[in-house]
């Protein structure tokens, strides 16, 4: 489970969001805007200012604005979904905003410095999979070193000059574990993970080309009052193309404020027949008819049908929604 | 707008708004690393593979990490994962079982000049523990693995009746159908009709994703990359003498095939690069990923082996229709 899921999917919800959900639809957008401008954005701004780093990764003013715009847009999308469905609580809004902002900053760096990101992934993988090495948190920092040092804080003194043998081992990027062990044995103490990444990026000549133009933020389509059926048809086409478990996790739980379950909407508009829905759910038509009045299913029931855990159902549905958001945004549906 | 349309409109917009989810990239600990380890469960694997269809950033990171993971397994003396421990245990068990059932060790497998060599089973140990497991299992059961994901159920082939063939090489069949193909630009063939023109439509779900121009030969190589992992349907419009008809005609369902998924494709490419002469491994992996014809082709390349399990595996596979 990702960090954002852990923050979002606790039992009770944040009381401000409970109040938001109870508001009439006509007042929700205003309430969402007030939450974002009054609480979320100032908090995200503080985090972005403190996240400016020296060395290889640094946030320019333009980067910072890009990150804040992305956080606002992502939060807007999430709050709209929370307001529309009682099934998506956020327990602590401030913590959610913190995690969302940190993730957005990290995503920004992943786009800006892809080679460095890959190097970090490889080093993290080696540090967490080789029994001789370890990666841990100490003193609020990510620290790494030999396994027997686990739990210690990072040393800050500059290590002595390296001899030829150590230097050769360090520069051998084909044997990353041995290179790391050579470095730690030379230092005699754990180091900050970022320090190790900086060193290895120099020794192994890992550089990033000048950053490409940032991808435009996902635009939300202007709502139209005359294309409902086309929107639903586009949505149905994308749902049908979802991988099977995501498709079922989404459809069997799809609910709507004004109708008992949203599958009715597809049938009423003629976008999808009962046969098509049954085929999409890989279910016999007779079976679908027998459970139609029991829809939407709760996650425990869906978990039983799919042979997975409840949390996996939530993750599958989240992944399905992300994919629908990406694809329908390109078509200016969402 | 009538009241009913207003309600429909409002409900539609609200439904679409409720589906919005902030798009995030894959998480290193929850997704990337365990996928590279091969320890991700089917639900999470579906999530990852669905995400990387659209996200080049995560796809590139995952590809890089998988290459790193395979290289790390090959060179590391100590390995923490359960996969490596299982591989070691499997090798030990294989040695014990073999020793218990044989009184004398087998003669070393000769390496014929023109055929692919096969290593004696007790020394089979690939860098990828999953490869080791699959090959060991195939030898133990004398059976190639079943496809991880079955090919689409449109029948093993769509054979037309009542259509006038014109010496077509595929004997009246539409191909590919009911199979997995490796290429994202496969060649489609169908029975010829003398003097006809053809137009091919390729669909994914209900969406048209490729269309040929007017053709005079009963074959077409798709001119754009089809999505990996997806099930593809296709049909041919045959025009002659001012009339046109569809192949296959109703009620025969259209032929369907699946394009090999990204993960499976990467795995096969890696295996071919690392073990280009290991026909047994390539046959096993091809079978696992649904490439039945390719699997049989690799089996034919295996030289006569002193290992009875290899002989039995090859024999049984050749006996199948």
Interface residues (C-beta under 8 A of the other chain):
Chain A: X1 X2 X3 X4 X25 X73 X74 X75 X77 X78 X80 X81 X84 X85 X100 X103 X107 X110 X111 X114 X117 X118 X121 X122 X124 X125 X126 X128 X129 X130 X131 X132 X174 X175 X176 X177 X218 X223 X225 X226 X228 X229 X231 X232 X235 X237 X240 X241 X242 X243 X244 X245 X246 X254 X256 X257 X258 X259 X262 X265 X268 X269 X306 X308 X312 X315 X316 X318 X319 X320 X321 X322 X323 X324 X325 X326 X327 X328 X333 X334
Chain B: X1 X5 X7 X8 X9 X10 X11 X12 X13 X14 X15 X16 X17 X18 X19 X20 X21 X22 X23 X24 X25 X27 X28 X30 X31 X32 X33 X36 X37 X41 X42 X43 X44 X46 X47 X49 X50 X51 X54 X55 X57 X60 X61 X64 X65 X68 X69 X71 X72 X75 X76 X78 X79 X80 X81 X204 X205 X206 X207 X230
